[in-house]
Amino acid sequence: MRLDRETEALLHWASSAPATPLWRLSPEQARDEYRRMLLKTEIAPPAIGEMSDLAVPGPDGPMRLRRYVPANAGSTGGAAILFIHGGGCVVGDIESHDVFCRTLCHDTAATVFSLDYRLAPEHQFPAAVEDSMAALRWVALHARELGGDPERIAVGGDSAGGNLAAVCALLARNEGYPQLIFQLLIYPCTAPEPETASHRKFAEGYVLTRNTITWFYKQYLRSPKEFYDFRFAPLAADDVSNLPPALVLVAGFDPLRDEGVDYARRLIEAGNRVTLVNYEGMIHGFFLMGGAVDAAKRAVAQSAQALREAFAAQAGTLLR
């Protein structure tokens, strides 16, 4: 396994640029720094049909849900994706993932909903889970009035958002609503504790460090007991059967690589349909680096293709 040359150049540039690690900053400062970092590697956003911010009911008051509508829905008309952003449940927001969500909307020709969930440490576990499920239920409940199809809803996310997407799929199965047709899990964090081989091997020097991961955990969790709550660590779930098909994407030089692989294997062993893809030369967060790393564009295109196929297959099922 060899580090991608463009990624290697990006890491060299990052190491030579003076910056304070996120874990040494306050949460407010870390959020500003995270957004500043992303601006340097984003692609130019593609054109879509419409974007609007909605206020939807949440467990602690109204939540902001950004809606991206494609210019031409084509065969995926009515399909919807709830996308949940990453950032350790401490940093990141609708704005940090705006370009990605516009791209996903454009490439899938589906409506994308991006959630501004409550962040830690102001709102600790399970606030992000509760907000994500509230948004998912709202999208399903209001799909028809928004011109959508409640039987063609997918959930997805990157990193901590991939964690929340996986948890939403588990909770939706447990509750019997909504019936999801796909889950897109982009380098998801799934393990109770950071003790895999990849966590140790890539602890420093690859953007997401062990110190940062530990800092996120300390901000998000209230008690060590919560490490083994499946709503924090999907790998701790007793039963991962009868879940929607999944595309799990991991990066070869990512501390979270092994737990993403482990979760994909558990899903497969439980009888679920899963595609696992390892972008071997990539680092954590590469999906948002399309302006600097070509592989990011390929990964986004692969994700969009998998979603389009899931939506088209479900539409065919409904017509039979």
C-alpha positions as CSV (number, residue, x, y, z in Angstrom):
1,M,0.0,0.0,0.0
2,R,1.4,3.3,-1.1
3,L,0.3,6.9,-0.3
4,D,-1.3,8.6,-3.2
5,R,1.2,11.2,-4.7
6,E,-1.3,14.1,-4.6
7,T,-2.2,13.2,-1.0
8,E,1.5,13.0,-0.2
9,A,2.0,16.5,-1.6
10,L,-1.0,17.7,0.3
11,L,0.4,16.3,3.6
12,H,3.8,17.9,2.9
13,W,2.1,21.2,2.4
14,A,0.0,20.8,5.5
15,S,3.0,19.9,7.6
16,S,4.9,23.0,6.5
17,A,2.0,25.4,7.1
18,P,1.8,26.6,10.7
19,A,-1.4,25.5,12.3
20,T,-2.5,24.6,15.8
21,P,-3.9,21.1,16.1
22,L,-7.7,21.0,16.6
23,W,-7.3,19.2,20.0
24,R,-5.3,22.1,21.4
25,L,-8.1,24.6,20.5
26,S,-11.4,25.4,22.1
27,P,-14.4,23.9,20.3
28,E,-15.3,27.3,18.8
29,Q,-11.8,27.8,17.5
30,A,-11.6,24.2,16.2
31,R,-14.8,24.8,14.2
32,D,-13.3,27.9,12.5
33,E,-10.0,26.1,11.8
34,Y,-11.8,23.0,10.4
35,R,-13.8,25.2,8.0
36,R,-10.7,27.1,7.0
37,M,-8.8,23.9,6.2
38,L,-11.7,22.6,4.0
39,L,-11.8,25.8,1.9
40,K,-8.3,25.0,0.6
41,T,-9.2,21.7,-1.0
42,E,-12.8,22.0,-2.1
43,I,-14.0,21.7,-5.7
44,A,-16.1,24.3,-7.5
45,P,-19.7,23.4,-6.7
46,P,-21.9,22.2,-9.6
47,A,-25.1,23.8,-10.5
48,I,-28.3,22.4,-9.0
49,G,-32.0,23.3,-9.3
50,E,-32.7,24.9,-5.9
51,M,-31.3,25.2,-2.4
52,S,-33.3,26.3,0.7
53,D,-33.0,26.1,4.5
54,L,-35.9,24.6,6.4
55,A,-36.7,24.7,10.1
56,V,-37.9,21.3,11.3
57,P,-38.9,20.1,14.7
58,G,-36.1,18.6,16.8
59,P,-35.8,17.1,20.3
60,D,-34.5,20.5,21.6
61,G,-36.4,22.9,19.4
62,P,-36.2,23.7,15.7
63,M,-33.3,22.3,13.7
64,R,-31.9,23.6,10.4
65,L,-32.2,21.2,7.5
66,R,-30.8,22.3,4.1
67,R,-32.6,21.0,1.1
68,Y,-30.8,20.6,-2.2
69,V,-33.1,19.9,-5.2
70,P,-31.6,18.7,-8.6
71,A,-32.2,20.6,-11.8
72,N,-33.3,17.4,-13.5
73,A,-34.4,14.4,-11.4
74,G,-34.7,12.0,-14.3
75,S,-35.2,8.4,-13.3
76,T,-34.4,9.2,-9.6
77,G,-37.2,11.7,-9.3
78,G,-38.7,11.6,-5.8
79,A,-35.6,9.9,-4.2
80,A,-34.1,11.5,-1.1
81,I,-30.9,11.3,0.8
82,L,-30.4,12.4,4.4
83,F,-26.8,13.3,4.6
84,I,-25.1,13.7,8.1
85,H,-21.8,15.6,8.2
86,G,-18.7,14.5,9.9
87,G,-16.4,16.3,12.4
88,G,-16.4,14.1,15.5
89,C,-19.8,15.5,16.5
90,V,-17.8,18.6,17.6
91,V,-16.8,20.4,14.4
92,G,-18.4,20.6,11.0
93,D,-21.8,21.9,9.9
94,I,-24.1,22.5,6.9
95,E,-21.6,25.0,5.5
96,S,-18.6,22.7,5.8
97,H,-20.3,20.1,3.7
98,D,-22.3,22.4,1.4
99,V,-20.1,21.7,-1.7
100,F,-20.2,18.0,-1.1
101,C,-24.0,17.9,-0.8
102,R,-24.4,20.0,-3.9
103,T,-22.3,17.6,-5.7
104,L,-24.2,14.6,-4.4
105,C,-27.5,16.2,-5.4
106,H,-26.1,16.9,-8.9
107,D,-24.6,13.5,-9.4
108,T,-27.5,11.4,-8.0
109,A,-30.3,13.6,-9.4
110,A,-31.9,13.1,-6.0
111,T,-33.0,15.6,-3.3
112,V,-30.4,15.8,-0.6
113,F,-31.2,17.0,3.0
114,S,-28.2,18.1,5.1
115,L,-28.7,18.3,8.8
116,D,-27.3,20.9,11.2
117,Y,-27.4,18.7,14.3
118,R,-26.4,19.8,17.8
119,L,-22.7,19.6,18.5
120,A,-20.7,18.7,21.6
121,P,-19.6,19.7,24.1
122,E,-22.6,22.0,24.3
123,H,-24.8,19.0,23.5
124,Q,-23.3,15.7,24.3
125,F,-24.3,12.1,23.4
126,P,-26.9,11.1,22.4
127,A,-28.0,14.6,21.1
128,A,-26.5,14.1,17.6
129,V,-28.3,10.7,17.4
130,E,-31.6,12.1,18.5
131,D,-31.4,15.0,16.0
132,S,-30.4,12.7,13.2
133,M,-33.4,10.3,13.8
134,A,-35.8,13.3,14.2
135,A,-34.6,14.6,10.8
136,L,-34.9,11.2,9.2
137,R,-38.5,10.7,10.5
138,W,-39.4,14.3,9.3
139,V,-38.0,13.6,5.8
140,A,-40.0,10.4,5.5
141,L,-43.2,11.9,7.0
142,H,-43.1,14.9,4.7
143,A,-41.6,13.3,1.6
144,R,-44.8,13.4,-0.5
145,E,-45.6,17.0,0.2
146,L,-42.1,17.9,-0.9
147,G,-42.5,16.0,-4.1
148,G,-40.6,13.0,-2.9
149,D,-41.2,9.3,-2.4
150,P,-41.2,8.0,1.2
151,E,-40.2,4.5,-0.1
152,R,-37.0,5.8,-1.7
153,I,-35.0,7.3,1.2
154,A,-31.3,6.7,1.8
155,V,-29.1,7.8,4.6
156,G,-25.4,8.7,4.4
157,G,-22.6,10.4,6.2
158,D,-18.8,10.8,6.5
159,S,-16.7,9.9,9.6
160,A,-18.9,10.8,12.6
161,G,-21.7,11.4,10.1
162,G,-21.1,7.8,8.8
163,N,-21.4,6.7,12.4
164,L,-24.7,8.5,12.8
165,A,-26.0,7.2,9.4
166,A,-25.2,3.6,10.5
167,V,-26.9,4.2,13.8
168,C,-30.0,5.7,12.1
169,A,-30.2,2.5,9.9
170,L,-30.1,0.4,13.1
171,L,-32.7,2.5,14.9
172,A,-35.0,2.7,11.9
173,R,-34.9,-1.1,11.6
174,N,-35.7,-1.4,15.3
175,E,-38.6,1.0,15.1
176,G,-39.9,-0.2,11.8
177,Y,-39.8,3.3,10.3
178,P,-38.8,4.7,8.0
179,Q,-38.0,1.9,5.5
180,L,-34.5,2.9,4.2
181,I,-33.3,1.5,0.9
182,F,-29.6,2.3,1.2
183,Q,-26.9,3.5,3.6
184,L,-23.7,5.3,2.4
185,L,-21.0,5.0,5.1
186,I,-17.9,7.0,4.3
187,Y,-15.0,6.1,6.5
188,P,-17.4,5.7,9.5
189,C,-16.2,5.5,13.1
190,T,-17.9,2.3,14.5
191,A,-15.7,0.9,17.3
192,P,-16.1,1.4,21.0
193,E,-12.5,2.4,21.5
194,P,-9.6,3.4,19.2
195,E,-7.5,0.3,19.6
196,T,-7.3,-1.2,16.1
197,A,-4.0,-1.7,14.2
198,S,-4.9,1.2,11.9
199,H,-5.4,3.5,14.8
200,R,-1.9,2.7,16.1
201,K,-0.2,2.8,12.7
202,F,-1.7,6.1,11.5
203,A,-1.8,7.9,14.9
204,E,0.2,10.8,13.6
205,G,1.0,12.5,10.3
206,Y,-2.2,11.7,8.4
207,V,-4.5,14.7,9.3
208,L,-6.7,12.8,11.7
209,T,-4.5,12.1,14.7
210,R,-5.0,9.9,17.8
211,N,-5.0,13.1,20.0
212,T,-7.8,14.6,17.9
213,I,-9.9,11.5,18.0
214,T,-9.5,11.2,21.8
215,W,-10.4,14.9,22.1
216,F,-13.6,14.4,20.1
217,Y,-14.5,11.5,22.4
218,K,-14.0,13.6,25.5
219,Q,-16.1,16.4,24.1
220,Y,-18.9,14.1,23.0
221,L,-19.3,11.4,25.7
222,R,-20.5,12.0,29.2
223,S,-19.4,8.7,30.7
224,P,-17.0,5.8,29.8
225,K,-20.1,3.5,29.9
226,E,-21.3,5.1,26.7
227,F,-18.4,3.7,24.7
228,Y,-20.3,0.4,24.4
229,D,-23.7,1.9,23.6
230,F,-24.5,0.9,20.0
231,R,-25.7,4.4,19.4
232,F,-22.1,5.5,19.8
233,A,-20.4,2.4,18.5
234,P,-22.4,0.4,15.9
235,L,-19.9,-2.5,16.2
236,A,-21.3,-3.0,19.7
237,A,-24.8,-3.7,18.4
238,D,-26.0,-7.2,19.2
239,D,-27.9,-7.6,15.9
240,V,-26.9,-6.0,12.6
241,S,-29.2,-8.1,10.4
242,N,-32.0,-6.9,8.2
243,L,-30.4,-3.6,7.4
244,P,-30.5,-1.7,4.1
245,P,-27.8,-2.4,1.5
246,A,-24.6,-0.5,2.2
247,L,-21.7,1.0,0.4
248,V,-18.8,1.3,3.0
249,L,-15.8,3.3,1.8
250,V,-12.6,3.4,3.8
251,A,-9.2,5.1,3.2
252,G,-5.9,3.1,3.4
253,F,-4.0,5.6,5.6
254,D,-6.9,6.4,7.9
255,P,-6.9,5.5,11.7
256,L,-10.6,4.6,11.2
257,R,-9.9,2.1,8.3
258,D,-10.0,-1.1,10.3
259,E,-13.2,-0.4,12.2
260,G,-14.9,0.5,8.9
261,V,-13.8,-2.8,7.4
262,D,-14.9,-4.6,10.6
263,Y,-18.4,-3.1,10.4
264,A,-18.7,-4.0,6.7
265,R,-17.7,-7.6,7.5
266,R,-20.2,-7.8,10.4
267,L,-23.0,-6.5,8.0
268,I,-22.0,-9.1,5.4
269,E,-21.9,-12.0,8.0
270,A,-25.4,-10.9,9.1
271,G,-26.7,-11.4,5.6
272,N,-26.8,-7.8,4.4
273,R,-25.8,-6.7,0.9
274,V,-22.7,-4.7,1.3
275,T,-20.0,-3.3,-1.0
276,L,-16.7,-2.5,0.7
277,V,-14.2,-0.3,-1.1
278,N,-10.7,0.6,0.2
279,Y,-9.2,3.7,-1.4
280,E,-5.7,2.5,-0.5
281,G,-3.7,5.6,-1.0
282,M,-6.1,8.0,0.7
283,I,-6.3,9.6,4.1
284,H,-9.2,10.4,6.4
285,G,-11.4,13.2,5.0
286,F,-10.3,12.8,1.4
287,F,-13.9,13.0,0.1
288,L,-13.9,16.7,0.7
289,M,-10.5,17.2,-1.0
290,G,-11.6,17.0,-4.6
291,G,-9.8,20.3,-5.4
292,A,-6.5,18.7,-4.6
293,V,-6.9,15.0,-4.9
294,D,-8.4,13.4,-8.0
295,A,-9.3,10.2,-6.2
296,A,-11.9,12.1,-4.2
297,K,-13.8,12.8,-7.4
298,R,-13.8,9.1,-8.3
299,A,-15.0,8.2,-4.8
300,V,-17.8,10.7,-4.9
301,A,-18.8,9.5,-8.4
302,Q,-18.8,5.9,-7.1
303,S,-21.0,6.8,-4.2
304,A,-23.5,8.6,-6.5
305,Q,-23.6,5.7,-8.9
306,A,-24.4,3.3,-6.0
307,L,-27.2,5.6,-4.8
308,R,-28.6,6.0,-8.3
309,E,-28.7,2.2,-8.8
310,A,-30.4,1.8,-5.4
311,F,-33.1,4.4,-6.3
312,A,-33.6,2.9,-9.7
313,A,-33.9,-0.6,-8.4
314,Q,-36.5,0.4,-5.8
315,A,-38.5,2.3,-8.5
316,G,-38.5,-0.8,-10.6
317,T,-39.8,-2.8,-7.7
318,L,-42.6,-0.4,-7.0
319,L,-43.7,-0.6,-10.6
320,R,-43.9,-4.4,-10.7
